[in-house]
C-alpha cells in the first residue's frame, strides 16, 4: 500500500468519536502538509478491504461537509450527528469539535508534530 495512503488511514482511524479534523490536518499529520486534496482522493477511494475508517469525521477547513459533491453529504451529516457533533446548516463548529492528537500519538502516527503553535 502507498505510504501516504496508509498514513492517511492511520490518522483518520485515530480521530475519536464526536470530533472532527480537516483534510489539511490529516495531510499535515500524515506527513504531507498541503496535500488536502490528496487526502480527499484517498477517502473517496475507500473500499471494503480498508475496514472501518471513520471518513465522516473529516470535513473541510471551514467545517463544511464536502461530500455532498459525491452524494454522501446527508450520510456524513447523519453519522456526525449520531456521534454528538452539532451542525449549523452544513457546517461543524471547528473551534468546538476539532481534534488534535497529543504529541506522543502524533509522533507514532507519522513523525510530524501535533498541533502547530
C-alpha positions as CSV (number, residue, x, y, z in Angstrom):
1,X,0.0,0.0,0.0
2,X,1.2,3.5,-0.7
3,X,2.8,5.0,2.4
4,X,0.8,8.2,2.2
5,X,-2.5,6.3,1.9
6,X,-1.5,4.2,4.9
7,X,-0.7,7.3,6.9
8,X,-4.0,8.9,6.0
9,X,-6.0,5.9,7.1
10,X,-4.0,5.7,10.3
11,X,-4.7,9.4,11.1
12,X,-8.4,9.1,10.3
13,X,-8.8,6.0,12.3
14,X,-7.3,7.8,15.3
15,X,-9.9,10.6,15.3
16,X,-12.2,9.9,18.3
17,X,-16.0,9.7,18.0
18,X,-17.6,13.1,18.4
19,X,-14.6,15.0,17.0
20,X,-13.5,16.1,13.5
21,X,-10.4,17.0,11.5
22,X,-9.9,18.9,8.3
23,X,-8.5,17.4,5.2
24,X,-5.5,19.7,5.7
25,X,-4.9,18.5,9.2
26,X,-4.9,14.9,8.0
27,X,-2.4,15.8,5.3
28,X,-0.2,17.5,7.9
29,X,-0.4,14.6,10.3
30,X,0.2,12.1,7.5
31,X,3.5,13.9,6.7
32,X,2.4,15.8,3.6
33,X,1.4,19.3,4.6
34,X,-0.7,21.0,1.8
35,X,-1.9,17.7,0.4
36,X,-5.6,18.2,1.5
37,X,-6.9,17.2,-2.0
38,X,-4.9,14.0,-1.9
39,X,-6.5,13.2,1.4
40,X,-9.9,13.6,-0.2
41,X,-8.8,11.3,-3.0
42,X,-7.7,8.6,-0.6
43,X,-11.1,8.8,1.3
44,X,-13.1,8.8,-1.9
45,X,-11.3,5.6,-2.9
46,X,-12.1,3.6,0.3
47,X,-13.3,0.1,-0.2
48,X,-14.4,-2.8,1.9
49,X,-10.8,-4.1,2.2
50,X,-9.9,-0.9,4.1
51,X,-12.1,-1.9,7.0
52,X,-13.7,0.6,9.4
53,X,-12.4,4.1,8.5
54,X,-14.5,6.9,10.1
55,X,-14.3,9.1,7.0
56,X,-17.3,11.1,8.2
57,X,-15.0,12.8,10.8
58,X,-13.1,14.6,8.0
59,X,-14.5,18.0,6.9
60,X,-13.2,21.0,5.1
61,X,-11.2,23.7,6.8
62,X,-14.3,25.8,7.5
63,X,-16.1,22.9,8.9
64,X,-18.2,22.3,5.8
65,X,-19.5,19.0,4.6
66,X,-17.7,18.5,1.2
67,X,-19.2,15.1,0.5
68,X,-22.4,16.5,-1.0
69,X,-20.4,16.7,-4.2
70,X,-20.1,12.9,-4.3
71,X,-23.5,12.1,-3.0
72,X,-22.7,11.3,0.7
73,X,-23.4,14.6,2.4
74,X,-26.6,13.5,4.0
75,X,-25.0,10.3,5.3
76,X,-22.0,12.2,6.6
77,X,-24.2,14.7,8.4
78,X,-26.3,11.9,9.9
79,X,-23.2,10.0,11.1
80,X,-21.7,13.1,12.7
81,X,-24.9,14.0,14.4
82,X,-25.2,10.4,15.7
83,X,-21.8,10.9,17.4
84,X,-23.0,14.1,19.1
85,X,-21.5,16.6,16.6
86,X,-23.8,19.5,16.2
87,X,-24.0,21.1,12.8
88,X,-25.4,24.5,11.9
89,X,-26.6,24.1,8.4
90,X,-23.9,22.2,6.7
91,X,-21.1,23.3,9.0
92,X,-19.3,22.0,12.1
93,X,-18.1,24.4,14.7
94,X,-14.4,23.8,14.2
95,X,-13.4,25.6,17.4
96,X,-15.6,23.2,19.4
97,X,-15.1,19.9,17.6
98,X,-11.6,19.9,16.1
99,X,-9.3,17.1,17.4
100,X,-5.5,17.2,17.5
101,X,-3.6,14.2,18.8
102,X,-1.2,14.7,21.7
103,X,2.4,14.9,20.8
104,X,3.2,11.3,21.5
105,X,0.3,10.0,19.4
106,X,1.3,12.4,16.6
107,X,4.9,11.0,16.6
108,X,3.7,7.4,16.5
109,X,1.3,8.2,13.6
110,X,3.7,10.0,11.3
111,X,6.7,11.6,12.9
112,X,5.2,15.0,12.3
113,X,4.5,17.4,15.2
114,X,1.0,17.7,16.6
115,X,-0.9,20.9,16.7
116,X,1.0,23.9,15.3
117,X,1.9,26.6,17.8
